[in-house]
């Protein structure tokens, strides 16, 4: 396959169409937040909050986050907010 200007235009048009269709069919889900009370936030904690549909966690400044907690939050779409 040869990459031509016309092929690039077609690909860009397809990508734009897909993005627009995703935006028009997205469902708004209420985001429930909670303050994490512990001193160490783990991947298991993130999974438990996610199962309870808690998608926003407020983290106190001295709370330690494990690398797995950060990864699981990113993978599951849980937002971590570092409070001051």
ZIDA-V438777 format. One record per residue. N is the residue number from 1. RES is the residue in three letters. PSI is psi in whole degrees, -180 to 180 (none if undefined). Layout:
n = {N N}
res = {RES RES}
psi = {PSI PSI}
//
This chain:
n = {1 2 3 4 5 6 7 8 9 10 11 12 13 14 15 16 17 18 19 20 21 22 23 24 25 26 27 28 29 30 31 32 33 34 35 36 37 38 39 40 41 42 43 44 45 46 47 48 49 50 51 52 53 54 55 56 57 58 59 60 61 62 63 64 65 66 67 68 69 70 71 72 73 74 75 76 77 78 79 80 81 82 83 84}
res = {UNK UNK UNK UNK UNK UNK UNK UNK UNK UNK UNK UNK UNK UNK UNK UNK UNK UNK UNK UNK UNK UNK UNK UNK UNK UNK UNK UNK UNK UNK UNK UNK UNK UNK UNK UNK UNK UNK UNK UNK UNK UNK UNK UNK UNK UNK UNK UNK UNK UNK UNK UNK UNK UNK UNK UNK UNK UNK UNK UNK UNK UNK UNK UNK UNK UNK UNK UNK UNK UNK UNK UNK UNK UNK UNK UNK UNK UNK UNK UNK UNK UNK UNK UNK}
psi = {134 134 116 169 -38 -41 -43 -43 -44 -45 -44 -43 -42 -44 -44 -43 -43 -42 -44 -38 -35 -41 -37 -20 5 144 134 123 130 136 122 133 160 157 130 120 -14 -180 -22 123 122 171 -38 -40 -46 -46 -39 -42 -42 -43 -31 6 28 110 0 124 129 128 131 156 -36 3 134 136 127 155 -37 -35 -45 -44 -46 -39 -45 -46 -38 -7 23 127 127 122 118 109 161 none}
//
